[in-house]
């Protein structure tokens, strides 16, 4: 944890805005034992045992914009895999999922991959099962699809306001986010879904 704090502090002092994905375990990080329990369940076969409070880094590190994954079919629900939690999430962004039918049934045969994020896919890798005609694109999902969108918005904010500090970039990103979920800050989206247009047109 200390190494992450030092790395983030160094980046922020160099005027770099740091963005992280919140993770894909469907955990509520407001429950301080949730990650410990998850780690114990995951690594039990290896004989590894965790105790106490487990801290997720770099997302929970001060100075980091931590991003949960929204989806395009609901403004009240996160993508099924996204981590969340009051005091953990800063903002959400579209990370893709399997669509509303899958969400209501959890039937793998009901997945609609077009609800995922269209992303580049290196041609030198084996084709992922959602690769589109081997044209270098695939439908993917995850908070790692959401965080780059917030990083991109941070980039255009910085381009429009070159003198903004990382904390000012974060504040504008959060201030102009679309207020999804419960009114005001909530455990899923906190400030809302980040939006480039509202960030650049804020008065």
C-alpha positions in Angstrom: 0.0 0.0 0.0 2.8 2.4 0.9 4.5 1.9 -2.5 1.2 2.7 -4.3 0.8 5.8 -2.2 4.3 7.0 -3.1 3.8 6.2 -6.8 0.5 8.1 -6.9 1.8 11.0 -4.9 4.8 11.2 -7.3 2.5 11.3 -10.3 0.1 13.9 -8.9 3.1 16.1 -7.9 4.2 15.9 -11.6 0.6 17.1 -12.5 -0.5 13.7 -13.8 -4.2 12.7 -13.3 -4.4 9.0 -12.2 -7.4 6.9 -13.2 -8.0 3.2 -12.1 -10.6 0.6 -12.8 -12.5 -0.6 -9.7 -12.3 -4.3 -10.4 -14.7 -7.0 -11.6 -15.6 -9.1 -8.6 -19.1 -7.6 -7.8 -17.9 -6.7 -4.4 -19.2 -3.9 -2.1 -16.0 -2.4 -0.8 -18.0 -0.5 1.9 -17.9 -3.9 3.6 -14.3 -3.9 4.8 -14.2 -7.7 5.0 -15.5 -8.3 1.5 -12.1 -8.3 -0.2 -10.6 -10.4 2.6 -13.4 -13.0 2.2 -13.0 -13.0 -1.6 -9.2 -13.5 -1.3 -9.6 -16.4 1.1 -12.2 -18.1 -1.1 -10.0 -17.5 -4.2 -6.7 -18.8 -2.7 -7.9 -21.4 -0.3 -6.7 -24.2 -2.5 -3.2 -22.8 -2.3 -3.3 -22.8 1.5 -3.0 -19.0 1.7 -5.0 -17.4 4.4 -5.8 -13.6 4.7 -7.0 -11.9 7.9 -8.0 -8.4 8.9 -8.9 -5.7 6.4 -7.6 -6.1 2.8 -7.1 -2.9 0.8 -7.6 -2.7 -2.9 -4.9 -0.7 -4.8 -4.5 1.5 -6.7 -8.2 2.3 -6.8 -8.5 3.1 -3.1 -5.3 5.1 -3.0 -5.8 8.9 -2.4 -5.3 10.9 -5.6 -6.8 8.2 -7.8 -10.1 8.5 -9.7 -11.6 5.1 -9.2 -14.1 4.0 -11.9 -17.0 1.6 -11.7 -18.7 0.2 -14.8 -22.1 1.5 -15.9 -24.0 0.0 -18.8 -26.1 1.3 -21.7 -29.5 -0.2 -20.7 -29.9 1.1 -17.2 -29.2 4.3 -15.2 -29.9 2.5 -11.9 -27.8 -0.7 -12.2 -24.1 -1.2 -12.7 -22.7 -3.9 -15.0 -23.1 -7.2 -13.2 -19.4 -7.7 -12.5 -18.5 -4.1 -11.3 -17.1 -3.5 -7.8 -18.8 -0.6 -6.0 -19.1 1.0 -2.5 -19.4 4.3 -0.8 -16.0 5.8 -0.2 -14.5 3.5 -2.9 -16.0 4.7 -6.2 -15.5 8.2 -7.6 -17.3 8.0 -10.9 -18.7 5.5 -13.4 -18.3 5.0 -17.1 -19.6 2.6 -19.7 -17.8 -0.7 -19.5 -20.2 -3.0 -21.3 -22.0 -6.1 -20.1 -24.2 -8.8 -21.6 -27.5 -6.8 -21.8 -30.7 -6.7 -19.9 -32.0 -10.2 -20.7 -28.9 -11.8 -19.4 -29.1 -9.5 -16.3 -32.5 -10.8 -15.5 -31.9 -14.5 -16.3 -28.1 -15.1 -15.8 -28.5 -17.4 -18.7 -25.3 -17.5 -20.7 -27.2 -18.3 -23.8 -29.0 -15.0 -23.5 -25.9 -12.9 -23.7 -26.0 -10.0 -26.2 -22.4 -9.1 -26.9 -23.4 -5.9 -28.6 -24.0 -4.4 -25.2 -20.3 -4.8 -24.5 -17.6 -2.3 -25.4 -16.1 -2.5 -28.9 -12.4 -2.6 -28.3 -9.3 -3.2 -30.4 -8.0 -6.8 -30.3 -4.4 -7.5 -31.5 -4.4 -9.8 -34.6 -1.3 -11.6 -33.4 -3.3 -13.0 -30.4 -5.6 -16.0 -30.8 -9.1 -14.7 -31.7 -11.3 -14.1 -28.7 -14.8 -15.5 -29.2 -16.3 -12.0 -29.7 -13.7 -10.9 -32.3 -15.4 -9.3 -35.3 -14.3 -11.1 -38.5 -10.7 -10.9 -37.4 -10.6 -7.2 -38.2 -8.8 -6.3 -35.0 -11.9 -5.6 -32.9 -13.7 -7.5 -30.2 -16.7 -7.0 -27.9 -15.2 -6.9 -24.4 -16.5 -5.8 -20.9 -15.0 -4.9 -17.6 -14.1 -1.9 -15.5 -10.9 -1.9 -17.6 -13.2 -0.8 -20.5 -14.7 1.9 -18.3 -11.6 3.5 -16.8 -10.0 4.5 -20.2 -13.2 6.5 -21.0 -12.6 8.5 -17.8 -9.0 8.9 -18.6 -10.0 10.2 -22.0 -12.4 12.7 -20.4 -9.6 13.8 -18.1 -7.4 14.3 -21.1 -9.9 16.6 -22.9 -10.5 18.5 -19.7 -6.7 19.0 -19.4 -6.6 20.1 -23.0 -9.4 22.6 -22.5 -8.0 23.8 -19.1 -4.2 23.3 -19.3 -3.5 24.8 -15.9 -5.9 22.5 -14.0 -4.3 20.4 -11.4 -5.2 16.6 -11.1 -7.6 17.4 -8.2 -9.3 20.1 -10.4 -9.6 17.6 -13.3 -11.1 15.1 -11.0 -13.5 17.7 -9.5 -14.8 18.8 -12.9 -15.1 15.2 -14.0 -17.3 14.4 -11.0 -19.2 17.7 -11.0 -20.3 17.2 -14.6 -21.1 13.5 -14.4 -24.7 12.4 -15.2 -26.5 11.8 -11.9 -27.4 8.1 -12.3 -28.7 5.9 -9.5 -30.0 7.5 -6.3 -30.1 11.3 -6.4 -26.7 12.7 -5.3 -23.8 10.5 -4.4 -24.5 6.7 -4.1 -22.6 3.5 -3.7 -22.8 2.5 -7.4 -21.9 5.6 -9.4 -21.0 8.0 -6.6 -20.9 11.3 -8.7 -22.6 9.6 -11.7 -21.6 8.5 -15.2 -18.7 10.6 -16.6 -19.6 12.6 -19.7 -17.2 14.4 -22.0 -19.7 16.8 -23.4 -20.9 18.1 -20.0 -17.3 18.3 -18.8 -16.3 20.5 -21.7 -19.5 22.7 -21.7 -19.6 23.3 -18.0 -19.8 27.0 -17.1 
